[in-house]
Amino acid sequence: KTDVYSNTWRENRLKAAYLHHENFERRDRAHALARAKGNFFRSEHVAIAWCLAQKYSAHVITATVNPDHLRSNIEALTLQLTSQDIEWLNSGNVISTKKRSKGTLPKVEISTKNRQQAHVR
């Protein structure tokens, strides 16, 4: 019988749900997009903006005990994601990035031999 209250069972379920290469690739895209949007933004800001940009009504709840983190999260509300940004975050598909200016998607090359290695320029 499985003990659903054991920490081992919970840890294994969480690892199976979240710790896989697709999620690591998504995290890397969030980091790259934050850098492309400017020095102020971080991947946490991209995550907040992504939640708020969904077509359904969403309420984003963040928690912190650090006042600086709270101010940063509030200021992150200024980050606006385009439909191209969202598509790239969701799937890794880059849409028309031939002309790159500040605030646009970075060029990403993913090796077909090992999709876990993405090179951002």
Phi, psi and omega in degrees: 000137179274131177271101183290351180264358181281148178295324180298315179299314180297314180299317179296320178294317179295317179298316180296326183281325191240332187267077175220164190299328179299319179290325177294323176295319177299317179299318179296322177294322178297319177298313182296318180293321177300317178296321181292332182279346177136167185295332184289322191280147177233171183299330177298323179292321177297319179297317178296313181297322179298315179300316182288339182273358181293153183289340178269162179287122182231145174244120182265125180244123175239156180224143176199156173255358182260117181302327178294322177294321178298313178300319179298317179296322178293316179294334179295344179296346178282347180285118178252125178263137176277169176297328177293319177301313183295316178301316181294318178297318183291316191237343185086359178283125180267130181249122175036075179246027182299315177261116181250123174235173181304133178092004178255172182296141175285157174282130182238130176246123179246124180295135178285340179284321182220095186295349180281349180258105178250135179248121183256132176236000000 
